[in-house]
Amino acid sequence: MKPVSFKRLAATLTALVLFSTFGPTNASAQGASTGASSEQSLRVLEKRIAEWDSFGWPKKGRFTVSQRALDSYVEFNKRLWNDYGITYMFAPTLMGQWGTHPGRNFTANYQHNILIFWRVFEESVIGSGSFVFNALQIRQLTKTTGVTFAGAAGINFFTSDSPADSDTIKAIYWRQDLPGGFANIRVGHVELSGIDGGCTYACDDTTSFISAPLAANPARTMPGQGMGIIAELIFGGGISVEAGVADGNGDGTVNAGRPFRTRELAYAAAIIARNPFPQLGAGHYRLSFYYVDPTKQGTPGAIAATRGFSIQADQDFGNYGVFARYTKTFGRLGAVSQTAAGGLVWNKPFGHDEDKLGAGFGWVAPTAAGTRNEYVAETFYRLQLTPLVSVTADAMLLINPSKAPKSNMSGVFTLRTRAHF
């Protein structure tokens, strides 16, 4: 890696401070449950870097349009990282959903996720320092949005991770990895809800479950992204503790001064065990808890305090992976008070090394009194079409939609195309 230009570093940090202080607000920004967290997306990049020399990235795909162009693209990415410590991800997604319920039963949307990671310096007296930027834009392509689609189906959760238009700054922060790799600190515009996420098979940008009970946490009542600090202490044996505090009014817009003015904060912590059973395969286990202060106090829009916890377990068994998750919210509730989900993912199905086949089941407990519990059964097949493009076909069975008491079940079929550049 070339020596860092401290003038360039100072200019970058100055621009970050100015943007954080005077950056534009955006009323359409989504909250905490939109798409994969910035930390999950960052892990995708870290895996990609690690696989360059072993030729694990990019994937081979069913066919390659131009091997020469692909080789040039890979070489450009390698040089960008090796010479300058910069890597990136651009992930556009196009998705359509069809439902068997009456009324608004077709919706389509487009989204793109942009992540830039710059390793500014490494192996110094204070460790390695990096700059992270992550932004997500979602646009509905039909008059029926993901929100109205779910309403027409009579359910209290969304059938995708992109239910409404959004322009969200998911991350602008400095990451400091301390010498010896025993801790890292992230300071800036952070995604506190990432502490409550991180599961491998059900809510990761590289897998293909789509419904909120399997791909997100519909019971979570955390704020969106905002100014804060997150730290992770890494112990031996794959055990780590992650904790953070951030803007209790975070909404995906950059506002560095708001938590100091309002003094309304959100807190989160997690205990994580990675690969505790190496004889079985890779594993990820997490117990997390969060608390959010009362917000907007003294105004007509005052919001009560809220808190919640989640338990997650993901475990490899050769080419198979299983997952399970339970979440519950207390105090101020959203439309859902608790959820549970679990399932199975088959890697390399039918001899196709880069495809995935998954099946899962989720349970949702609505908050409204007198409503029945809802369930979703989901299965998908993700085909790696080209080295950079995958296509997923997905089917869901929605059972006991509580807002449609005359209906016992309906189906949702999804076709999603996603690229990772």
Helices and strands as residue ranges (DSSP letters): H 6-22, H 38-52, H 67-84, E 86-99, E 106-124, E 127-140, H 146-153, E 166-177, G 179-181, E 183-190, G 192-196, H 212-215, E 226-234, G 236-238, E 239-247, H 258-262, E 265-274, E 283-292, E 306-317, E 320-331, E 336-347, G 349-351, E 356-366, E 374-384, E 389-399, E 409-419
